[in-house]
Amino acid sequence: MAPFCILHVVITRISAYVKAQRTESETFYSLKLKAVKLEKEVQDLTVRYQTAVADSENIRRRTQRCVEDAKIFGIQSFCKDLVEVADILEKTTECISEETEPADQKLTLEKIFRGMSLLEAKLKSVFAKHVLEKMTPIGDKHDPHEHELICHVPAGVGVQPGTVAFIRQDGYKLHGCTIRLAQVEVAVESQRRL
């Protein structure tokens, strides 16, 4: 082999080696840049994640505080209205005295009746304002979601079996949701005697 050919082979191999080294160096540099970029992305995502976690915790605390406030102050309007009822009741009881003369008893009874009428009217207006409805289920079919069955009574004339015949204690609904069951007596078919 001629020295020229050997030199050419050596130069070609050196050139290929240098090219490979340059490619490796460029690849290493490129990978290092990608690694730096990915590390920055990871740091950025970590910060965003920690911020999101902190935000959600703050929202949870605020929501919990709002729920607690709603529990405490949610009936505030209702309580203000009931204070007026208490005022009427207090004024009515002020009219009553153990030392009332017999001649004044009729006047006192009239004041008590007037006070009680005012009290009932005010209470009904407070209930209506807050959508608190009294249930009057006489004649309605017995519903265990609205009625507490106290006892069965024989069905009378015009009273269908399985319907409410008497109310022992009124039930109430708040915005259509039963908050106190009505205590009722339900009519049943009376057994015929042979």
KACOR-V735917 format. One record per residue. N is the residue number from 1. RES is the residue in one letter. D_LAST is the distance of its C-alpha to the last C-alpha in whole Angstrom. Layout:
N,RES,D_LAST
N,RES,D_LAST
This chain:
1,M,138
2,A,139
3,P,139
4,F,138
5,C,135
6,I,134
7,L,134
8,H,132
9,V,130
10,V,130
11,I,129
12,T,127
13,R,125
14,I,126
15,S,124
16,A,121
17,Y,121
18,V,121
19,K,119
20,A,116
21,Q,117
22,R,117
23,T,113
24,E,112
25,S,113
26,E,112
27,T,108
28,F,108
29,Y,109
30,S,106
31,L,104
32,K,105
33,L,104
34,K,101
35,A,100
36,V,101
37,K,99
38,L,96
39,E,96
40,K,97
41,E,93
42,V,92
43,Q,93
44,D,92
45,L,88
46,T,88
47,V,89
48,R,86
49,Y,83
50,Q,84
51,T,84
52,A,81
53,V,79
54,A,80
55,D,79
56,S,76
57,E,76
58,N,77
59,I,74
60,R,71
61,R,72
62,R,72
63,T,69
64,Q,68
65,R,69
66,C,68
67,V,64
68,E,65
69,D,66
70,A,63
71,K,61
72,I,63
73,F,64
74,G,61
75,I,59
76,Q,62
77,S,62
78,F,58
79,C,60
80,K,62
81,D,59
82,L,58
83,V,61
84,E,61
85,V,57
86,A,58
87,D,61
88,I,59
89,L,57
90,E,60
91,K,61
92,T,58
93,T,58
94,E,62
95,C,61
96,I,59
97,S,61
98,E,60
99,E,63
100,T,62
101,E,63
102,P,60
103,A,61
104,D,61
105,Q,58
106,K,57
107,L,59
108,T,58
109,L,54
110,E,56
111,K,58
112,I,55
113,F,52
114,R,55
115,G,56
116,M,52
117,S,52
118,L,55
119,L,54
120,E,50
121,A,52
122,K,55
123,L,52
124,K,50
125,S,54
126,V,55
127,F,51
128,A,52
129,K,55
130,H,54
131,V,51
132,L,49
133,E,46
134,K,43
135,M,39
136,T,37
137,P,34
138,I,31
139,G,29
140,D,31
141,K,29
142,H,29
143,D,33
144,P,34
145,H,37
146,E,37
147,H,34
148,E,33
149,L,30
150,I,29
151,C,25
152,H,22
153,V,20
154,P,17
155,A,18
156,G,19
157,V,20
158,G,23
159,V,22
160,Q,22
161,P,20
162,G,23
163,T,26
164,V,27
165,A,26
166,F,28
167,I,32
168,R,33
169,Q,36
170,D,38
171,G,39
172,Y,43
173,K,45
174,L,48
175,H,50
176,G,46
177,C,46
178,T,43
179,I,45
180,R,42
181,L,38
182,A,36
183,Q,34
184,V,30
185,E,27
186,V,25
187,A,21
188,V,18
189,E,15
190,S,13
191,Q,10
192,R,6
193,R,4
194,L,0
